[in-house]
């Protein structure tokens, strides 16, 4: 059953690559372009998973355990992770699927992300991470604080997302869609020739996240969903220790993302090795370091926290969601907006033509 992790990961990688679905872009565009093109589909993925998990829990198929809430670690780690994903040019899953496309900068970010996640979780800084995450508060979920069923926040959130989806669809209505010439006939054209919309990416992400709960529980006996940081850290630890027990379902999942995105990129003709300049490589490495540290402290990345824990309505999930978004906006201003404004100011004014 461990191979189901590889298959689900490959499906996830394929979906992410074809839809260009990355939470970094969703958060960044909300600030820089005032665009919710990817943000609302991401909320839709959370809502779909929340409904699925609540139903599976009610049926006794799974028994999710929301993470304990360590406010300082979650807020600090979330802010760091938000900064790191702008530096690296992608969140954890975005870095994986872009590495599968042949981006060397993403490989650099991925290596340093996994390395420092391992250092923080299993290495010399493991004690610091454990101490930071041990400072928890009593309640771990919103429904626990309110004393209500999980269906109450699930339904309220789903209705809110439904309203946002309708508004976004109406706003987008009438926009011209560029149709690319078909290289293949039939279903192959839709699978590989044309890019998928963010809506397709968000909906499929939500259903794949639900499948992960069932498959992970079946394969390992542990109730859990999608996760990127811990399996990434396990790969590094396995390579340094040779402990084969670390190669579990979750490790197969992240390796599958690479395989799925590679297949999608090859079929669509988008795969090619791309080597960035030295400054981009250094920034990608630094982003990977900050991502690894931040994700370990926060207890998850944009998948483990912003997608999975939010669907459980845990405080860790939603507080981390907000902290990552704020970190993303701050880094976007510092690394993207500020240099653009400085460059615009430094440009010489156009010379006036002499009067006739």
C-alpha positions as CSV (number, residue, x, y, z in Angstrom):
1,X,0.0,0.0,0.0
2,X,3.0,2.3,0.4
3,X,3.1,2.7,-3.4
4,X,-0.3,4.5,-3.3
5,X,1.7,7.4,-2.0
6,X,3.8,7.4,-5.1
7,X,0.7,7.3,-7.3
8,X,-1.2,10.0,-5.4
9,X,2.0,12.2,-5.5
10,X,2.3,11.7,-9.2
11,X,-1.3,12.7,-9.7
12,X,-0.7,15.7,-7.5
13,X,2.4,16.7,-9.4
14,X,0.6,16.4,-12.7
15,X,-2.3,18.6,-11.5
16,X,0.0,21.2,-10.1
17,X,2.1,21.4,-13.2
18,X,-0.8,21.6,-15.7
19,X,-2.7,24.2,-13.6
20,X,0.4,26.1,-12.5
21,X,-1.1,26.0,-9.0
22,X,1.2,27.5,-6.4
23,X,0.1,29.1,-3.2
24,X,3.0,31.5,-3.4
25,X,1.4,33.0,-6.5
26,X,-2.0,33.0,-4.9
27,X,-0.8,35.0,-1.9
28,X,1.6,37.2,-3.9
29,X,-0.9,38.2,-6.6
30,X,-3.5,39.1,-4.0
31,X,-1.1,41.8,-2.8
32,X,0.7,42.8,-5.9
33,X,-2.0,42.5,-8.6
34,X,-5.1,42.6,-6.4
35,X,-6.0,39.4,-8.1
36,X,-7.8,36.5,-6.5
37,X,-7.4,34.2,-9.5
38,X,-5.5,31.5,-7.6
39,X,-6.5,32.5,-4.1
40,X,-10.2,31.7,-4.3
41,X,-9.6,28.3,-6.0
42,X,-7.2,27.6,-3.0
43,X,-10.0,28.4,-0.6
44,X,-12.2,26.1,-2.6
45,X,-9.7,23.3,-2.2
46,X,-9.8,23.8,1.6
47,X,-13.7,23.8,1.6
48,X,-13.8,20.6,-0.5
49,X,-11.4,18.8,1.8
50,X,-13.2,20.1,5.0
51,X,-16.5,18.6,3.8
52,X,-14.8,15.3,2.8
53,X,-12.9,15.0,6.1
54,X,-15.9,15.8,8.2
55,X,-18.0,13.2,6.3
56,X,-15.2,10.6,6.6
57,X,-14.8,11.3,10.3
58,X,-18.6,11.0,10.9
59,X,-18.5,7.7,9.1
60,X,-15.7,6.4,11.3
61,X,-13.3,6.0,8.4
62,X,-10.7,8.4,9.8
63,X,-10.1,10.0,13.2
64,X,-8.1,13.2,12.5
65,X,-6.1,14.8,15.4
66,X,-5.7,18.5,14.9
67,X,-2.3,19.9,15.8
68,X,-1.8,21.5,19.2
69,X,-1.5,25.3,18.9
70,X,1.9,26.8,19.9
71,X,1.2,30.5,19.1
72,X,4.8,31.9,19.1
73,X,6.2,29.0,17.0
74,X,3.3,29.1,14.6
75,X,3.3,32.8,14.0
76,X,7.1,33.1,13.9
77,X,7.5,30.1,11.7
78,X,4.7,31.2,9.4
79,X,6.2,34.6,8.8
80,X,9.6,33.1,8.1
81,X,8.0,30.6,5.6
82,X,6.2,33.4,3.8
83,X,9.4,35.3,3.4
84,X,11.2,32.1,2.2
85,X,8.7,31.2,-0.5
86,X,9.1,34.6,-2.2
87,X,12.9,34.2,-2.0
88,X,12.7,30.7,-3.4
89,X,10.2,31.5,-6.0
90,X,7.7,28.9,-4.9
91,X,6.1,27.2,-1.9
92,X,7.0,23.7,-0.9
93,X,4.8,22.0,-3.5
94,X,5.5,24.7,-6.1
95,X,9.2,24.1,-5.6
96,X,8.7,20.3,-6.1
97,X,6.7,20.6,-9.3
98,X,9.0,23.3,-10.8
99,X,12.0,21.1,-10.0
100,X,10.2,18.4,-12.0
101,X,10.1,20.9,-14.9
102,X,13.9,21.3,-14.9
103,X,14.3,24.5,-13.0
104,X,17.7,24.4,-11.4
105,X,16.9,27.2,-9.0
106,X,14.0,25.1,-7.7
107,X,16.3,22.2,-7.2
108,X,18.6,24.4,-5.1
109,X,15.7,25.7,-3.0
110,X,14.3,22.2,-2.6
111,X,17.7,20.8,-1.4
112,X,18.2,23.5,1.2
113,X,14.5,23.4,2.3
114,X,14.7,19.6,2.9
115,X,18.1,20.0,4.6
116,X,17.1,22.6,7.1
117,X,13.8,21.0,7.8
118,X,15.8,17.9,8.8
119,X,18.2,20.0,10.9
120,X,15.2,21.6,12.7
121,X,13.2,18.4,13.1
122,X,15.7,15.5,13.5
123,X,19.1,17.2,13.7
124,X,21.0,19.5,16.1
125,X,18.2,22.1,16.3
126,X,15.5,19.5,17.0
127,X,15.6,20.3,20.7
128,X,15.0,24.0,20.0
129,X,12.1,23.2,17.7
130,X,10.5,20.8,20.2
131,X,10.9,23.4,23.0
132,X,9.3,26.1,20.9
133,X,6.4,23.9,19.8
134,X,5.8,22.7,23.4
135,X,4.5,26.1,24.5
136,X,0.9,25.4,23.6
137,X,-2.5,26.7,24.6
138,X,-5.5,24.7,25.8
139,X,-7.8,24.6,22.7
140,X,-6.5,23.4,19.4
141,X,-9.6,24.0,17.2
142,X,-12.3,26.6,16.6
143,X,-15.1,24.2,17.2
144,X,-13.5,23.1,20.5
145,X,-13.5,26.7,21.8
146,X,-17.1,27.2,20.6
147,X,-18.3,23.9,21.9
148,X,-20.0,23.0,18.6
149,X,-19.8,20.2,16.0
150,X,-17.1,20.5,13.3
151,X,-19.9,20.7,10.8
152,X,-20.7,24.3,12.0
153,X,-17.5,25.9,10.9
154,X,-17.4,23.6,7.8
155,X,-20.8,24.7,6.6
156,X,-20.2,28.4,7.4
157,X,-16.8,28.4,5.6
158,X,-18.2,26.5,2.6
159,X,-21.0,28.9,2.2
160,X,-18.6,31.9,2.3
161,X,-16.3,30.2,-0.3
162,X,-19.4,29.5,-2.4
163,X,-20.2,33.2,-2.5
164,X,-16.7,34.1,-3.3
165,X,-16.6,31.6,-6.1
166,X,-19.8,32.9,-7.7
167,X,-18.5,36.5,-7.5
168,X,-15.1,35.5,-9.1
169,X,-16.8,33.5,-11.9
170,X,-19.1,36.4,-12.7
171,X,-16.1,38.8,-12.6
172,X,-14.2,36.6,-15.0
173,X,-17.2,36.1,-17.4
174,X,-16.7,37.4,-20.8
175,X,-12.9,37.3,-20.8
176,X,-11.3,36.0,-24.0
177,X,-9.8,32.6,-23.7
178,X,-6.9,31.9,-26.1
179,X,-7.3,28.5,-27.7
180,X,-4.0,26.8,-28.6
181,X,-3.8,24.7,-31.7
182,X,-4.3,21.0,-31.0
183,X,-1.2,18.8,-31.1
184,X,-3.2,15.8,-30.1
185,X,-6.7,14.7,-30.7
186,X,-9.3,13.7,-28.1
187,X,-8.5,13.6,-24.4
188,X,-4.7,13.9,-25.0
189,X,-5.3,17.5,-26.1
190,X,-6.9,18.4,-22.7
191,X,-4.5,16.4,-20.7
192,X,-1.3,17.8,-22.2
193,X,-1.8,20.5,-24.8
194,X,-3.7,23.2,-23.0
195,X,-3.1,24.7,-19.6
196,X,-5.7,23.9,-17.0
197,X,-7.6,26.7,-15.2
198,X,-7.0,27.5,-11.5
199,X,-10.5,26.2,-10.9
200,X,-9.6,22.7,-12.2
201,X,-6.4,22.8,-10.1
202,X,-8.3,23.9,-6.9
203,X,-11.0,21.3,-7.3
204,X,-8.7,18.4,-8.0
205,X,-6.3,19.5,-5.2
206,X,-9.3,19.3,-2.8
207,X,-10.2,15.8,-3.8
208,X,-6.6,14.6,-3.8
209,X,-6.3,15.9,-0.3
210,X,-9.3,13.9,0.8
211,X,-7.8,10.8,-0.9
212,X,-4.6,11.3,1.0
213,X,-6.5,10.9,4.3
214,X,-7.9,7.5,3.4
215,X,-4.8,6.2,1.7
216,X,-2.4,7.3,4.4
217,X,-4.6,5.8,7.1
218,X,-4.8,2.5,5.2
219,X,-1.1,2.4,4.4
220,X,0.4,3.3,7.8
221,X,-2.4,3.1,10.3
222,X,-1.9,6.8,11.1
223,X,-4.7,9.3,10.4
224,X,-3.2,12.1,8.4
225,X,-3.4,14.1,5.2
226,X,-1.1,15.6,2.7
227,X,2.3,16.8,4.1
228,X,5.5,18.0,2.5
229,X,7.9,19.2,5.2
230,X,8.3,16.1,7.3
231,X,8.7,13.7,4.4
232,X,11.3,16.1,2.8
233,X,13.2,16.0,6.1
234,X,12.9,12.2,6.2
235,X,14.6,11.9,2.8
236,X,17.6,13.9,4.0
237,X,17.8,11.9,7.3
238,X,17.6,8.6,5.4
239,X,20.4,9.7,3.0
240,X,22.6,10.5,6.0
241,X,21.7,7.5,8.3
242,X,20.4,4.8,5.9
243,X,17.4,4.2,8.2
244,X,15.0,2.5,5.7
245,X,12.1,2.9,8.2
246,X,12.0,6.5,7.2
247,X,10.9,5.6,3.7
248,X,7.2,5.6,4.3
249,X,4.0,6.6,2.5
250,X,4.6,10.4,2.9
251,X,8.1,10.1,1.3
252,X,6.6,8.3,-1.7
253,X,4.1,11.1,-2.0
254,X,6.8,13.9,-2.4
255,X,8.8,11.8,-4.8
256,X,5.7,11.2,-6.8
257,X,5.2,15.0,-7.1
258,X,8.5,15.1,-9.0
259,X,7.6,12.2,-11.2
260,X,4.1,13.6,-12.0
261,X,5.3,17.1,-12.8
262,X,8.1,15.7,-15.0
263,X,5.6,13.6,-17.0
264,X,3.2,16.6,-17.4
265,X,6.1,18.9,-18.5
266,X,7.4,16.3,-21.0
267,X,4.0,15.7,-22.5
268,X,3.3,19.4,-22.8
269,X,6.7,20.2,-24.2
270,X,7.5,22.5,-21.2
271,X,10.4,20.5,-19.7
272,X,13.8,21.9,-20.2
273,X,16.8,22.5,-17.9
274,X,17.0,26.1,-17.0
275,X,20.0,27.5,-15.1
276,X,19.5,30.9,-13.4
277,X,22.1,33.5,-12.7
278,X,24.2,33.5,-9.6
279,X,22.1,35.9,-7.7
280,X,18.9,33.9,-8.3
281,X,20.7,30.7,-7.2
282,X,21.9,32.4,-3.9
283,X,18.4,33.8,-3.3
284,X,16.8,30.3,-4.0
285,X,19.3,28.7,-1.5
286,X,18.5,31.3,1.1
287,X,14.8,30.9,0.5
288,X,15.1,27.1,1.0
289,X,16.9,27.7,4.3
290,X,14.2,30.1,5.6
291,X,11.4,27.8,4.3
292,X,12.8,24.8,6.1
293,X,13.2,26.6,9.4
294,X,9.8,28.3,9.2
295,X,7.9,25.1,8.3
296,X,9.5,23.1,11.1
297,X,8.6,25.8,13.7
298,X,5.1,26.4,12.3
299,X,4.4,22.6,12.2
300,X,3.8,22.6,8.5
301,X,4.0,24.5,5.2
302,X,1.3,25.9,2.8
303,X,0.1,22.3,2.4
304,X,0.3,20.8,5.9
305,X,-1.0,24.0,7.6
306,X,-2.7,26.2,5.0
307,X,-4.5,23.4,3.3
308,X,-4.8,20.4,5.6
309,X,-4.9,21.9,9.2
310,X,-7.3,24.7,8.0
311,X,-9.7,22.0,6.8
312,X,-9.8,20.7,10.4
313,X,-10.3,24.3,11.6
314,X,-7.3,24.1,13.9
315,X,-5.8,27.3,15.2
316,X,-2.4,26.2,13.9
317,X,-3.8,26.0,10.4
318,X,-5.6,29.3,10.2
319,X,-3.0,31.4,12.2
320,X,-0.2,29.9,10.1
321,X,-2.3,30.7,7.0
322,X,-2.5,34.4,8.0
323,X,1.2,34.5,9.1
324,X,2.4,33.0,5.8
325,X,0.4,35.4,3.9
326,X,1.8,38.4,5.8
327,X,5.3,37.1,5.4
328,X,4.7,36.7,1.7
329,X,3.4,40.3,1.3
330,X,6.3,41.7,3.3
331,X,8.9,39.8,1.2
332,X,7.1,40.7,-2.0
333,X,7.4,44.4,-1.1
334,X,11.0,44.1,-0.2
335,X,12.2,41.8,-3.0
336,X,9.8,42.8,-5.8
337,X,8.0,46.1,-5.3
338,X,10.8,48.1,-3.7
339,X,13.4,47.4,-6.4
340,X,10.9,48.2,-9.1
341,X,10.1,51.6,-7.5
342,X,13.8,52.3,-7.0
343,X,14.5,51.5,-10.6
344,X,11.7,53.7,-11.8
345,X,13.0,56.6,-9.8
346,X,16.5,56.2,-11.1
347,X,15.5,56.3,-14.8
348,X,16.3,59.7,-16.4
349,X,13.3,61.8,-17.5
350,X,12.7,61.8,-21.2
351,X,14.3,64.7,-23.0
352,X,11.9,67.3,-24.3
353,X,12.1,68.0,-28.0
354,X,13.0,71.6,-28.8
355,X,10.2,73.9,-29.7
356,X,9.7,74.5,-33.4
